[in-house]
Structures are given as structure tokens and as C-alpha cells.
Amino acid sequence: MSVLVGKKAPDFTTQAVLANGEVIDNYTLSERMAGKYGVVFFYPLDFTFVCPSELISMHNRMETLKALGVEVVGVSIDSHWTHNAWRNTPVDQGGVGALDYTLAADMNHEICKAYGIESDGGESFYPAGAAMRATFIIDQDGIVRSQVVNDEPIGRNMDEVVRVIEAWQFFKEHGQVCPAGWTKGAAGMTTSPEGVASYLGDNAEKL
């Protein structure tokens, strides 16, 4: 697995199903992300178990993410037609419904290989060749700022995706770093011995 934090996010062009249900052959990440923040999140397979709960959880946070200026794309090794079928399957029948973001196809596995998260089977619970449960948060310059990978049985907390984006935007705006557990509206920390002492003096017991 590669660590991409601080590096340019690998670009890709592939088939995809857009939020409006349109199926296209040429979704290009860099074009869709132009001037935006990005979330590229991989999941193992369509029509599985933990995966639909994660995709629906992301959908339920899209209003907030759009307000933050974020392009979201989910990626698995399924085809765009399988993505489309899953979106057209009711939630109470194991589908995900009309998601408010793009699902991209990675049938040749080039995208998950570029991001370093194609499973080799090994000691994880993933089948060999599947994309791992990985999330990449990308800034407006196309640089990866956060990378999280869970083993297959453990679903992600999509509120953490929102929190990390808000934290990065706070840092960019104010120049202050975000201590443990930082949430929007909380105090930041200046990067000096005095700043650390001041922050911990006020907040250590709450950490």
C-alpha cells in the first residue's frame, strides 16, 4: 500500500454514473475537481454488505459536502452498468438508491493500483483484486491531505470525512493547526511553544 499524503492525487478517466443518473464513458477526476476539494473513496464491491451502508451514509452528508465545495466520487472494480443497476435497486432490497454523487468504474483495476489499495488477499478479509475500504481527501491543488484505510469488516464514519475537510479549510484560512478531536467552531492552536501551552491550559481536560 502506498502513502499518498502530501503527494499529487493520481488522476484518472473512466466510465461512471453521475449523480443525475447519466452513464458516461469519460469521467475525469481532475476536470470534475477543478477549483474544488475532492473525496475519492474506494469500496470493495457493489451488492455487498457493509458497502451500501457507507455509500448511503456519504449520500446523507452531500448537502454539507457541497456547501464545502467538495467533489465526491466512489470507486470500485465493478462496471458502470453494475453501479447503475445498484443505484436503481431500492434500499430495502439491498440497493443504494439515487446517490447524490458519482460512482466510477475501475474494471481494469488501474485506479485502485494507482492509489495503492488493490487487495492482494493476504491476511486481510478482502478478496484478492478488490479495492480496499480507503478514503482520500484532496485539496484544491490536487494534493492528498488525508488517507484512511479500513479492513473489510469495518465501515467508515463519514462524519470524519466532513470533519477533516473542515479542519483543512480552517487551517488554510486561519493558519492555525487543529488539535485532537477538533470540530468546526472549536479553537485552533498556533504553532509555537506559547500557543501549545495556551491551548493545553484551556483544553487538556476536554481532550
Secondary structure as UniProt FT lines:
FT   TURN            5..6
FT   STRAND          13..17
FT   TURN            19..20
FT   STRAND          23..28
FT   HELIX           29..33
FT   TURN            34..35
FT   STRAND          37..42
FT   HELIX           50..59
FT   TURN            60..61
FT   HELIX           62..67
FT   TURN            68..69
FT   STRAND          70..76
FT   HELIX           80..87
FT   HELIX           91..93
FT   STRAND          102..105
FT   TURN            107..108
FT   HELIX           110..114
FT   TURN            115..116
FT   TURN            122..123
FT   TURN            128..129
FT   STRAND          133..138
FT   TURN            140..141
FT   STRAND          143..150
FT   TURN            152..153
FT   HELIX           158..174
FT   TURN            180..181
FT   TURN            184..185
FT   HELIX           193..203
FT   HELIX           204..206
//
